[in-house]
Amino acid sequence: MPVKPFHLAWFLQGSSAQGWGEPWTGHIGRSWMVPELFLDLARMLERACFDYILLEDSSYVGESYGGSTEIYLKHGLAVPRQDPSVVAALMTQVTSRIGIVPTFGTYAYHPYLLSRLVATLDQVSSGRIGWNMVTGSSDFAAMNFGMNGMPEHDLRYDMADEYIDVCRRLWNSWEPDAVVADEENGVLVDHAKVRAVNFEGRFFKTRGPLNSGPCVQGQPVIAQAGGSPRGREFAARHADTIVANVKGIAAMKAYRDDVRTRMASLGRDPESCKVLFMIAPILGETDAEAQERKRIRAARAAETIPQRLAFLGKITNIDFAKLPLDEPLGALTTNGHQQSLDMFLRKAGNRTLREAMTDYNATELSVELIGTPDAVAARMGEVMQEVGGDGFLFSLPNVSRRVLAEIEDGLVPALQRRGLARAGYAHPHFRDNLLAF
Ligand SMILES: Cc1cc2nc3c(=O)[nH]c(=O)nc-3n(C[C@H](O)[C@H](O)[C@H](O)COP(=O)(O)O)c2cc1C
């Protein structure tokens, strides 16, 4: 079979004290407010020809573990988080080809405000913006915006279906050639090409047109990560790219096949959406060095069980501090990230919470990748052959310039030598590069 390149993206855990407590992070505990590290990251990943950087976000301080904010604040677990739109805008100004994908929760913005914000970002980036469209999952986040709690899980997706419909109408309210800038006749905008939007649905109401002008890409790239059956249906309907955390090649293939089948039955071309799987490769100059780094990471993971339980509790709204560490887990349910909880429970099986947590998320996400850049590149190629496509989303807990350099100057050149990663961008706009192969 001919070698086909695949897509690469980076999952940045929000704008924050990245890799706090990890080696090689300099003075990150104090320097995070000024985003030099994130701007360097954007420059480096663009030199490595990544498709995009996805900026995670959640608009609240965790309080699930033991009913306290302490563990979250003490260890910098998903806090502090700067507003992703600001960091995204700054990233667009130091790059010219890579896609930038901030996360915005549909519970936190009126669709008009969101459409305008994303359209503006698409303009200032010259057509390189995506939106990681999340419905939110935490009652604490909902309360920060005046609600009593999050709507029920599947209802959130029903609301999001209507939400994106409103956004698309607003983005379409300007024809691409509405701005004529005709100096001779003194016409900036052809008013006949800017249409009213009067929308009144089950959940949202707005008028239009948008006052920010058209998106450069027409519509921004939509990224989505719904993992439950309802979430997948939503993503299959709307997304240009899906980021997925499923374990093992069989599950990856099944996930992608499922999304593509859903897309086809919705009348969409499955090639018009790229599914990227989460990975956290550990590289070394030799295999032995990489294995030693894995050992250090695993030892670190064993020491940080409460922190990692607090993180899982944050996205599932479960207080894991209340559960005995040395007993098997009972049945647990969530109105938060259903897929993350299902995956954890499946992995835990009959083991105790402590045992289950010891290796959870330690080094593998979708597949384990450990070794020299060449060996990891070869393995990534094999995995993609078996899954069928479309690429990988790097999600590393220890973001630093050193780790980024290992990927830019070690792993990506090894992928490029094999024809598995692009060596240059073919198009100026994000979606065109995303759908180029
Ligand atoms: C790679 C990845 C990135 C995600 N980023 C965010 C995020 O930034 N903010 C957020 O609220 N949820 C985020 N999510 C959660 C998803 O939006 C979704 O709620 C989750 O995958 C569970 O889907 P489900 O409820 O359909 O099972 C992310 C999920 C994945 C797999």
The ligand as an SDF file (V2000), in Angstrom:
LIG
                    3D

 31 33  0  0  0  0  0  0  0  0999 V2000
   -8.9060   15.5920   23.2870 C   0  0  0  0  0  0  0  0  0  0  0  0
  -10.0730   16.1390   24.0290 C   0  0  0  0  0  0  0  0  0  0  0  0
  -10.1220   17.4920   24.3230 C   0  0  0  0  0  0  0  0  0  0  0  0
  -11.1900   18.0340   25.0410 C   0  0  0  0  0  0  0  0  0  0  0  0
  -11.1740   19.3590   25.3810 N   0  0  0  0  0  0  0  0  0  0  0  0
  -12.1480   19.8630   26.1730 C   0  0  0  0  0  0  0  0  0  0  0  0
  -12.1010   21.2100   26.6250 C   0  0  0  0  0  0  0  0  0  0  0  0
  -11.1710   21.9430   26.3370 O   0  0  0  0  0  0  0  0  0  0  0  0
  -13.0970   21.6690   27.4120 N   0  0  0  0  0  0  0  0  0  0  0  0
  -14.1630   20.8740   27.7670 C   0  0  0  0  0  0  0  0  0  0  0  0
  -15.0470   21.3620   28.4810 O   0  0  0  0  0  0  0  0  0  0  0  0
  -14.2410   19.5990   27.3410 N   0  0  0  0  0  0  0  0  0  0  0  0
  -13.2600   19.0810   26.5690 C   0  0  0  0  0  0  0  0  0  0  0  0
  -13.3150   17.7720   26.1570 N   0  0  0  0  0  0  0  0  0  0  0  0
  -14.4770   16.9800   26.5220 C   0  0  0  0  0  0  0  0  0  0  0  0
  -15.4220   16.7910   25.3510 C   0  0  0  0  0  0  0  0  0  0  0  0
  -15.9540   18.0050   24.9090 O   0  0  0  0  0  0  0  0  0  0  0  0
  -16.5560   15.8470   25.7690 C   0  0  0  0  0  0  0  0  0  0  0  0
  -17.3200   16.4220   26.7970 O   0  0  0  0  0  0  0  0  0  0  0  0
  -15.9520   14.5500   26.2480 C   0  0  0  0  0  0  0  0  0  0  0  0
  -15.1330   14.0000   25.2360 O   0  0  0  0  0  0  0  0  0  0  0  0
  -17.0210   13.5640   26.6450 C   0  0  0  0  0  0  0  0  0  0  0  0
  -17.9260   13.3600   25.6160 O   0  0  0  0  0  0  0  0  0  0  0  0
  -19.2790   12.6790   25.9400 P   0  0  0  0  0  0  0  0  0  0  0  0
  -19.9400   13.4990   26.9850 O   0  0  0  0  0  0  0  0  0  0  0  0
  -20.0280   12.6850   24.6300 O   0  0  0  0  0  0  0  0  0  0  0  0
  -18.9280   11.3050   26.4300 O   0  0  0  0  0  0  0  0  0  0  0  0
  -12.2500   17.2000   25.4550 C   0  0  0  0  0  0  0  0  0  0  0  0
  -12.2080   15.8370   25.1410 C   0  0  0  0  0  0  0  0  0  0  0  0
  -11.1300   15.2950   24.4490 C   0  0  0  0  0  0  0  0  0  0  0  0
  -11.1050   13.8290   24.1380 C   0  0  0  0  0  0  0  0  0  0  0  0
  1  2  1  0
  2  3  1  0
  2 30  2  0
  3  4  2  0
  4  5  1  0
  4 28  1  0
  5  6  2  0
  6  7  1  0
  6 13  1  0
  7  8  2  0
  7  9  1  0
  9 10  1  0
 10 11  2  0
 10 12  1  0
 12 13  2  0
 13 14  1  0
 14 15  1  0
 14 28  1  0
 15 16  1  0
 16 17  1  0
 16 18  1  0
 18 19  1  0
 18 20  1  0
 20 21  1  0
 20 22  1  0
 22 23  1  0
 23 24  1  0
 24 25  2  0
 24 26  1  0
 24 27  1  0
 28 29  2  0
 29 30  1  0
 30 31  1  0
M  END
$$$$
